[in-house]
């Protein structure tokens, strides 16, 4: 049962991360198209946001491995 739960948790985190990254990048492209002079600042903020979003599935994977090892 823990194996199925771990798989579902990691899959949900991966799907959520894909959606989140897509929204962040789309917002950056839209902001750049509206104000091209802010491209550097927007890109920096986008990379920070994407890095924070990418941490979620990594944490979910580590937690699922911890649950499986019990």
C-alpha positions in Angstrom: 0.0 0.0 0.0 2.9 2.4 0.8 4.3 1.7 -2.7 1.1 2.8 -4.4 0.8 5.8 -2.2 4.4 6.9 -2.8 3.9 6.5 -6.6 0.8 8.6 -6.5 2.4 11.3 -4.4 5.5 11.6 -6.7 3.2 11.6 -9.8 1.1 14.3 -8.4 4.1 16.4 -7.5 5.5 16.0 -11.0 2.2 17.0 -12.6 1.9 20.0 -10.4 5.5 21.0 -11.1 4.9 20.9 -14.8 1.8 23.1 -14.6 3.6 25.5 -12.2 6.6 25.8 -14.4 4.4 26.4 -17.5 2.5 29.2 -15.7 5.7 30.9 -14.5 7.4 30.8 -17.9 4.2 32.0 -19.6 4.0 34.9 -17.2 7.6 35.8 -17.9 7.1 35.8 -21.6 3.9 37.9 -21.3 5.7 40.4 -19.0 8.7 40.6 -21.4 6.3 41.2 -24.4 4.6 44.0 -22.5 7.8 45.7 -21.1 10.9 44.5 -22.9 13.2 46.8 -20.8 12.5 44.6 -17.8 13.6 41.4 -19.4 16.7 40.9 -17.3 14.8 41.4 -14.0 12.0 39.2 -15.1 14.3 36.4 -16.2 16.1 36.5 -12.8 12.8 36.2 -11.0 11.7 33.5 -13.3 14.8 31.4 -12.6 14.3 31.8 -8.8 10.6 30.8 -9.1 11.4 27.8 -11.3 14.1 26.6 -8.9 11.7 26.8 -6.0 9.0 25.0 -7.9 11.5 22.2 -8.9 12.3 21.6 -5.3 8.8 20.2 -4.7 9.0 17.0 -6.7 12.5 16.4 -5.3 11.2 16.6 -1.8 8.2 14.4 -2.6 10.6 11.8 -4.1 12.8 11.9 -1.0 9.8 11.6 1.4 8.4 8.7 -0.6 11.8 6.9 -0.4 11.8 7.5 3.4 8.3 6.0 3.6 9.2 3.0 1.5 12.3 2.2 3.6 10.2 1.8 6.8 
